[in-house]
Amino acid sequence: MSDVRYMISDAAKLVDVEAHVLRYWEEELDLPIGRNEMGHRYYTEENIRLFRQIKELKDQGVQLKAVKMLLPDLEKGDSEITHLLARADKLPISADSQTAAREEKMHRFQCIMSRLISEALEDHTEKMGVEIGTQVSDQVIKEMDYLLRMKEEREDERFRRLDETIRSSQKARKERALFGGEEKKKRGFFRQKKGQTV
């Protein structure tokens, strides 16, 4: 294209919008706008043409999200898109050739809209998939954590009962040993007594 470069104020006048609108569109639509040696934006004839098409679409009520999906066609120079989005009452309906042309334009418009809707649905489906995946992952982690805690609590309870059983068994052995020792002493005492009396 041309080597002419416009500063933002001049570009805004050519597009018939405020300078902040160009900056906003640039940011929202991820448009690669050149910068000069000082870091200031400059606009080419191609940029101006693209911004004029964007403005025309915006004036017809097209949202920036839809404009963003149309950008590849706009950047290729397909000016038909902006004309296809014009209201039906603005299209002439006098001759058969005009009707056929209008039907062709409507068909192209339907194709563009189908593509836009498909892309929007794919984008939405992908986002929903990520969100659902995150929620499922969080839920699975919570469930795993709960199951591990329950397992630890059961093991702690089993070890506590085992410890109680071992302690009571040891206590019973000590008592038997103590009681058995006293019995032996008593028996020995009585044997000695029996031996003395006899």
Beta strands, then each sheet from edge to edge (+ up, - down):
strand 1: 34-35
strand 2: 41-42
sheet 1: 1+ 2-
end
